[in-house]
Amino acid sequence: MPAEWLTEFPGSVTVCDADGIILDMNDAAARSVASEGGRALVGKSLFDCHPEPSRTKLRHLLASRDTSVYTIEKAGVKKLIYQAPWYENGRYRGFVEISLELPEKMPHFVRQPR
């Protein structure tokens, strides 16, 4: 179960181990994959949940531990996808994916360093 504050966080958060096994997901993530099984996917392989070329990309991310950030649009909804490795006591443990819906128009600010 995700941390209490994360459970109802409006963005989708999914965590997998270093082999691509889904360890946890918050409510938004479970809803986003409801047609594929929702929370029942915990314990399953991400490789079974994705077609090519996503599987190849996932293999690369798990091996390289690179961060991947991009946007998508599906059914008219734009999302920011942020995939990054997570560590426990300095030891690589897997990946976290955060998916956030983006408004159609979004302000952008350039801030000066302090």
N, CA and C atoms as an extended XYZ file, in Angstrom:
342
Properties=species:S:1:pos:R:3:atomname:S:1:resname:S:1:resid:I:1 pbc="F F F"
N         0.842       -1.185        0.000 N   MET     1
C         0.000        0.000        0.000 CA  MET     1
C         0.885        1.245        0.000 C   MET     1
N         0.565        2.219       -0.862 N   PRO     2
C         1.373        3.443       -0.869 CA  PRO     2
C         1.264        4.191        0.447 C   PRO     2
N         2.211        5.101        0.675 N   ALA     3
C         2.145        5.968        1.844 CA  ALA     3
C         0.793        6.678        1.839 C   ALA     3
N         0.255        6.967        2.994 N   GLU     4
C        -1.095        7.533        3.105 CA  GLU     4
C        -1.306        8.760        2.219 C   GLU     4
N        -0.348        9.679        2.199 N   TRP     5
C        -0.523       10.896        1.393 CA  TRP     5
C        -0.546       10.589       -0.096 C   TRP     5
N         0.094        9.502       -0.496 N   LEU     6
C         0.209        9.151       -1.898 CA  LEU     6
C        -1.012        8.407       -2.431 C   LEU     6
N        -1.740        7.749       -1.566 N   THR     7
C        -2.872        6.926       -1.975 CA  THR     7
C        -3.857        7.703       -2.834 C   THR     7
N        -4.246        8.900       -2.394 N   GLU     8
C        -5.237        9.695       -3.113 CA  GLU     8
C        -4.616       10.836       -3.916 C   GLU     8
N        -3.304       10.852       -4.079 N   PHE     9
C        -2.624       11.842       -4.908 CA  PHE     9
C        -3.207       11.748       -6.320 C   PHE     9
N        -3.517       12.885       -6.957 N   PRO    10
C        -4.206       12.832       -8.253 CA  PRO    10
C        -3.372       12.300       -9.420 C   PRO    10
N        -2.055       12.293       -9.307 N   GLY    11
C        -1.216       11.726      -10.364 CA  GLY    11
C        -1.026       10.245      -10.149 C   GLY    11
N        -0.806        9.526      -11.245 N   SER    12
C        -0.562        8.086      -11.169 CA  SER    12
C         0.880        7.830      -10.757 C   SER    12
N         1.069        6.965       -9.763 N   VAL    13
C         2.407        6.588       -9.314 CA  VAL    13
C         2.466        5.062       -9.266 C   VAL    13
N         3.409        4.508      -10.018 N   THR    14
C         3.605        3.062      -10.061 CA  THR    14
C         5.068        2.770       -9.753 C   THR    14
N         5.311        1.749       -8.934 N   VAL    15
C         6.666        1.374       -8.527 CA  VAL    15
C         6.917       -0.066       -8.950 C   VAL    15
N         8.095       -0.287       -9.564 N   CYS    16
C         8.478       -1.655       -9.908 CA  CYS    16
C         9.858       -1.947       -9.339 C   CYS    16
N        10.190       -3.242       -9.263 N   ASP    17
C        11.521       -3.626       -8.803 CA  ASP    17
C        12.486       -3.637       -9.986 C   ASP    17
N        13.715       -4.019       -9.744 N   ALA    18
C        14.762       -3.983      -10.764 CA  ALA    18
C        14.525       -4.984      -11.896 C   ALA    18
N        13.605       -5.926      -11.708 N   ASP    19
C        13.258       -6.883      -12.760 CA  ASP    19
C        11.984       -6.503      -13.502 C   ASP    19
N        11.375       -5.381      -13.114 N   GLY    20
C        10.157       -4.935      -13.778 CA  GLY    20
C         8.880       -5.495      -13.184 C   GLY    20
N         8.960       -6.045      -11.979 N   ILE    21
C         7.761       -6.554      -11.305 CA  ILE    21
C         7.093       -5.386      -10.571 C   ILE    21
N         5.805       -5.205      -10.793 N   ILE    22
C         5.070       -4.112      -10.158 CA  ILE    22
C         4.967       -4.384       -8.658 C   ILE    22
N         5.479       -3.452       -7.871 N   LEU    23
C         5.454       -3.585       -6.414 CA  LEU    23
C         4.268       -2.862       -5.789 C   LEU    23
N         3.874       -1.739       -6.383 N   ASP    24
C         2.813       -0.942       -5.789 CA  ASP    24
C         2.309        0.085       -6.781 C   ASP    24
N         1.128        0.586       -6.523 N   MET    25
C         0.561        1.684       -7.304 CA  MET    25
C        -0.455        2.404       -6.439 C   MET    25
N        -0.608        3.693       -6.704 N   ASN    26
C        -1.609        4.431       -5.948 CA  ASN    26
C        -2.970        4.298       -6.641 C   ASN    26
N        -4.003        4.917       -6.057 N   ASP    27
C        -5.364        4.788       -6.580 CA  ASP    27
C        -5.474        5.270       -8.019 C   ASP    27
N        -4.842        6.414       -8.342 N   ALA    28
C        -4.925        6.960       -9.702 CA  ALA    28
C        -4.304        5.997      -10.707 C   ALA    28
N        -3.195        5.388      -10.359 N   ALA    29
C        -2.555        4.424      -11.259 CA  ALA    29
C        -3.447        3.199      -11.448 C   ALA    29
N        -4.041        2.727      -10.372 N   ALA    30
C        -4.936        1.564      -10.466 CA  ALA    30
C        -6.130        1.878      -11.370 C   ALA    30
N        -6.680        3.085      -11.246 N   ARG    31
C        -7.797        3.477      -12.111 CA  ARG    31
C        -7.371        3.554      -13.575 C   ARG    31
N        -6.145        4.046      -13.813 N   SER    32
C        -5.691        4.226      -15.195 CA  SER    32
C        -5.479        2.896      -15.922 C   SER    32
N        -5.276        1.825      -15.181 N   VAL    33
C        -5.100        0.504      -15.796 CA  VAL    33
C        -6.207       -0.458      -15.366 C   VAL    33
N        -7.361        0.101      -15.016 N   ALA    34
C        -8.488       -0.712      -14.540 CA  ALA    34
C        -8.896       -1.771      -15.564 C   ALA    34
N        -8.898       -1.423      -16.842 N   SER    35
C        -9.320       -2.379      -17.861 CA  SER    35
C        -8.330       -3.533      -18.035 C   SER    35
N        -7.091       -3.342      -17.542 N   GLU    36
C        -6.085       -4.404      -17.615 CA  GLU    36
C        -5.963       -5.169      -16.299 C   GLU    36
N        -6.742       -4.784      -15.305 N   GLY    37
C        -6.696       -5.496      -14.030 CA  GLY    37
C        -6.519       -4.605      -12.826 C   GLY    37
N        -6.171       -3.330      -13.024 N   GLY    38
C        -6.028       -2.402      -11.898 CA  GLY    38
C        -5.006       -2.886      -10.885 C   GLY    38
N        -5.376       -2.802       -9.622 N   ARG    39
C        -4.462       -3.161       -8.537 CA  ARG    39
C        -4.056       -4.640       -8.569 C   ARG    39
N        -4.808       -5.478       -9.283 N   ALA    40
C        -4.448       -6.903       -9.411 CA  ALA    40
C        -3.146       -7.079      -10.200 C   ALA    40
N        -2.673       -6.010      -10.855 N   LEU    41
C        -1.407       -6.085      -11.583 CA  LEU    41
C        -0.201       -6.061      -10.645 C   LEU    41
N        -0.389       -5.676       -9.387 N   VAL    42
C         0.715       -5.710       -8.427 CA  VAL    42
C         1.201       -7.154       -8.330 C   VAL    42
N         2.511       -7.324       -8.492 N   GLY    43
C         3.112       -8.663       -8.500 CA  GLY    43
C         3.326       -9.198       -9.911 C   GLY    43
N         2.782       -8.510      -10.903 N   LYS    44
C         2.927       -8.926      -12.302 CA  LYS    44
C         4.090       -8.180      -12.955 C   LYS    44
N         4.545       -8.699      -14.078 N   SER    45
C         5.643       -8.089      -14.816 CA  SER    45
C         5.139       -6.965      -15.709 C   SER    45
N         5.860       -5.845      -15.702 N   LEU    46
C         5.544       -4.756      -16.609 CA  LEU    46
C         5.689       -5.189      -18.062 C   LEU    46
N         6.543       -6.152      -18.322 N   PHE    47
C         6.747       -6.629      -19.686 CA  PHE    47
C         5.477       -7.252      -20.254 C   PHE    47
N         4.630       -7.817      -19.374 N   ASP    48
C         3.365       -8.401      -19.822 CA  ASP    48
C         2.300       -7.339      -20.062 C   ASP    48
N         2.554       -6.123      -19.589 N   CYS    49
C         1.574       -5.041      -19.680 CA  CYS    49
C         1.840       -4.093      -20.838 C   CYS    49
N         2.958       -4.283      -21.541 N   HIS    50
C         3.352       -3.348      -22.591 CA  HIS    50
C         3.692       -4.077      -23.892 C   HIS    50
N         3.342       -3.463      -25.017 N   PRO    51
C         3.759       -4.011      -26.308 CA  PRO    51
C         5.138       -3.482      -26.676 C   PRO    51
N         5.703       -3.992      -27.755 N   GLU    52
C         6.906       -3.380      -28.316 CA  GLU    52
C         6.486       -2.057      -28.954 C   GLU    52
N         7.297       -1.036      -28.988 N   PRO    53
C         8.691       -0.982      -28.559 CA  PRO    53
C         8.857       -0.640      -27.079 C   PRO    53
N         7.746       -0.559      -26.338 N   SER    54
C         7.834       -0.205      -24.917 CA  SER    54
C         8.650       -1.219      -24.117 C   SER    54
N         8.546       -2.484      -24.457 N   ARG    55
C         9.316       -3.520      -23.734 CA  ARG    55
C        10.813       -3.291      -23.881 C   ARG    55
N        11.249       -2.982      -25.103 N   THR    56
C        12.671       -2.735      -25.343 CA  THR    56
C        13.123       -1.509      -24.562 C   THR    56
N        12.321       -0.460      -24.562 N   LYS    57
C        12.657        0.748      -23.804 CA  LYS    57
C        12.746        0.434      -22.312 C   LYS    57
N        11.813       -0.361      -21.808 N   LEU    58
C        11.812       -0.743      -20.393 CA  LEU    58
C        13.067       -1.538      -20.039 C   LEU    58
N        13.437       -2.481      -20.883 N   ARG    59
C        14.669       -3.256      -20.637 CA  ARG    59
C        15.878       -2.322      -20.535 C   ARG    59
N        15.942       -1.361      -21.465 N   HIS    60
C        17.043       -0.400      -21.457 CA  HIS    60
C        17.050        0.419      -20.169 C   HIS    60
N        15.882        0.943      -19.765 N   LEU    61
C        15.817        1.758      -18.547 CA  LEU    61
C        16.243        0.977      -17.314 C   LEU    61
N        15.743       -0.249      -17.186 N   LEU    62
C        16.087       -1.065      -16.020 CA  LEU    62
C        17.584       -1.363      -15.965 C   LEU    62
N        18.188       -1.581      -17.120 N   ALA    63
C        19.623       -1.898      -17.170 CA  ALA    63
C        20.494       -0.656      -17.013 C   ALA    63
N        20.097        0.443      -17.652 N   SER    64
C        20.937        1.652      -17.654 CA  SER    64
C        20.692        2.547      -16.449 C   SER    64
N        19.510        2.405      -15.854 N   ARG    65
C        19.092        3.244      -14.715 CA  ARG    65
C        18.994        4.713      -15.113 C   ARG    65
N        18.753        4.960      -16.393 N   ASP    66
C        18.552        6.319      -16.885 CA  ASP    66
C        17.164        6.814      -16.500 C   ASP    66
N        17.021        8.116      -16.407 N   THR    67
C        15.724        8.733      -16.197 CA  THR    67
C        15.126        9.035      -17.564 C   THR    67
N        13.818        8.821      -17.705 N   SER    68
C        13.112        9.084      -18.954 CA  SER    68
C        11.958       10.033      -18.672 C   SER    68
N        11.920       11.144      -19.403 N   VAL    69
C        10.867       12.138      -19.219 CA  VAL    69
C        10.323       12.511      -20.591 C   VAL    69
N         9.004       12.434      -20.740 N   TYR    70
C         8.389       12.772      -22.021 CA  TYR    70
C         6.915       13.088      -21.801 C   TYR    70
N         6.264       13.592      -22.846 N   THR    71
C         4.829       13.833      -22.784 CA  THR    71
C         4.140       12.926      -23.792 C   THR    71
N         2.872       12.620      -23.506 N   ILE    72
C         2.043       11.832      -24.409 CA  ILE    72
C         0.683       12.500      -24.517 C   ILE    72
N        -0.067       12.090      -25.504 N   GLU    73
C        -1.470       12.490      -25.607 CA  GLU    73
C        -2.259       11.253      -25.967 C   GLU    73
N        -3.311       10.990      -25.192 N   LYS    74
C        -4.153        9.821      -25.413 CA  LYS    74
C        -5.596       10.252      -25.173 C   LYS    74
N        -6.435       10.017      -26.160 N   ALA    75
C        -7.848       10.400      -26.084 CA  ALA    75
C        -8.005       11.880      -25.738 C   ALA    75
N        -7.121       12.713      -26.285 N   GLY    76
C        -7.208       14.155      -26.068 CA  GLY    76
C        -6.654       14.650      -24.746 C   GLY    76
N        -6.133       13.745      -23.926 N   VAL    77
C        -5.573       14.120      -22.623 CA  VAL    77
C        -4.049       14.086      -22.715 C   VAL    77
N        -3.429       15.216      -22.404 N   LYS    78
C        -1.970       15.290      -22.415 CA  LYS    78
C        -1.439       14.921      -21.035 C   LYS    78
N        -0.332       14.184      -21.024 N   LYS    79
C         0.275       13.761      -19.757 CA  LYS    79
C         1.784       13.917      -19.817 C   LYS    79
N         2.353       14.228      -18.665 N   LEU    80
C         3.790       14.214      -18.463 CA  LEU    80
C         4.123       12.870      -17.829 C   LEU    80
N         5.062       12.147      -18.418 N   ILE    81
C         5.509       10.860      -17.876 CA  ILE    81
C         6.937       11.044      -17.379 C   ILE    81
N         7.167       10.693      -16.117 N   TYR    82
C         8.493       10.812      -15.505 CA  TYR    82
C         8.838        9.451      -14.925 C   TYR    82
N         9.855        8.814      -15.481 N   GLN    83
C        10.295        7.497      -15.037 CA  GLN    83
C        11.724        7.613      -14.533 C   GLN    83
N        11.940        7.223      -13.285 N   ALA    84
C        13.266        7.377      -12.687 CA  ALA    84
C        13.565        6.206      -11.752 C   ALA    84
N        14.859        5.868      -11.641 N   PRO    85
C        15.230        4.788      -10.718 CA  PRO    85
C        15.004        5.211       -9.271 C   PRO    85
N        14.740        4.231       -8.429 N   TRP    86
C        14.662        4.501       -6.993 CA  TRP    86
C        15.679        3.620       -6.282 C   TRP    86
N        16.118        4.130       -5.148 N   TYR    87
C        17.181        3.482       -4.377 CA  TYR    87
C        16.752        3.344       -2.927 C   TYR    87
N        17.289        2.353       -2.266 N   GLU    88
C        17.067        2.148       -0.837 CA  GLU    88
C        18.430        1.927       -0.204 C   GLU    88
N        18.820        2.821        0.708 N   ASN    89
C        20.139        2.770        1.326 CA  ASN    89
C        21.247        2.710        0.276 C   ASN    89
N        21.086        3.484       -0.796 N   GLY    90
C        22.083        3.553       -1.850 CA  GLY    90
C        22.060        2.407       -2.839 C   GLY    90
N        21.192        1.445       -2.641 N   ARG    91
C        21.114        0.260       -3.512 CA  ARG    91
C        19.969        0.424       -4.512 C   ARG    91
N        20.270        0.260       -5.789 N   TYR    92
C        19.265        0.344       -6.850 CA  TYR    92
C        18.190       -0.695       -6.623 C   TYR    92
N        16.915       -0.251       -6.633 N   ARG    93
C        15.813       -1.166       -6.355 CA  ARG    93
C        14.803       -1.300       -7.492 C   ARG    93
N        14.789       -0.353       -8.432 N   GLY    94
C        13.821       -0.429       -9.524 CA  GLY    94
C        13.469        0.947      -10.044 C   GLY    94
N        12.232        1.089      -10.520 N   PHE    95
C        11.788        2.345      -11.111 CA  PHE    95
C        10.475        2.824      -10.532 C   PHE    95
N        10.327        4.135      -10.573 N   VAL    96
C         9.064        4.793      -10.234 CA  VAL    96
C         8.599        5.512      -11.493 C   VAL    96
N         7.330        5.361      -11.816 N   GLU    97
C         6.740        6.137      -12.908 CA  GLU    97
C         5.670        7.035      -12.324 C   GLU    97
N         5.766        8.320      -12.642 N   ILE    98
C         4.768        9.303      -12.241 CA  ILE    98
C         4.142        9.841      -13.519 C   ILE    98
N         2.827        9.808      -13.584 N   SER    99
C         2.095       10.298      -14.746 CA  SER    99
C         1.142       11.389      -14.272 C   SER    99
N         1.314       12.584      -14.838 N   LEU   100
C         0.502       13.739      -14.438 CA  LEU   100
C        -0.238       14.295      -15.644 C   LEU   100
N        -1.562       14.485      -15.506 N   GLU   101
C        -2.317       15.127      -16.569 CA  GLU   101
C        -1.904       16.586      -16.664 C   GLU   101
N        -1.739       17.068      -17.895 N   LEU   102
C        -1.349       18.452      -18.136 CA  LEU   102
C        -2.535       19.233      -18.680 C   LEU   102
N        -2.755       20.437      -18.170 N   PRO   103
C        -3.829       21.248      -18.730 CA  PRO   103
C        -3.491       21.648      -20.162 C   PRO   103
N        -4.530       21.955      -20.946 N   GLU   104
C        -4.291       22.330      -22.339 CA  GLU   104
C        -3.384       23.548      -22.437 C   GLU   104
N        -3.632       24.529      -21.592 N   LYS   105
C        -2.768       25.710      -21.546 CA  LYS   105
C        -2.150       25.755      -20.158 C   LYS   105
N        -0.849       25.894      -20.144 N   MET   106
C        -0.138       25.857      -18.874 CA  MET   106
C         0.912       26.956      -18.880 C   MET   106
N         0.937       27.774      -17.832 N   PRO   107
C         1.963       28.820      -17.793 CA  PRO   107
C         3.350       28.216      -17.628 C   PRO   107
N         4.321       28.937      -18.137 N   HIS   108
C         5.724       28.538      -17.999 CA  HIS   108
C         6.486       29.749      -17.452 C   HIS   108
N         7.245       29.553      -16.411 N   PHE   109
C         7.985       30.638      -15.772 CA  PHE   109
C         9.475       30.366      -15.854 C   PHE   109
N        10.232       31.376      -16.153 N   VAL   110
C        11.684       31.285      -16.110 CA  VAL   110
C        12.115       32.048      -14.874 C   VAL   110
N        12.678       31.339      -13.932 N   ARG   111
C        13.075       31.965      -12.666 CA  ARG   111
C        14.576       32.165      -12.633 C   ARG   111
N        14.974       33.232      -11.994 N   GLN   112
C        16.385       33.544      -11.854 CA  GLN   112
C        16.925       32.850      -10.609 C   GLN   112
N        18.157       32.373      -10.679 N   PRO   113
C        18.743       31.756       -9.471 CA  PRO   113
C        18.897       32.796       -8.375 C   PRO   113
N        18.849       32.348       -7.157 N   ARG   114
C        19.007       33.252       -6.008 CA  ARG   114
C        20.440       33.619       -5.824 C   ARG   114
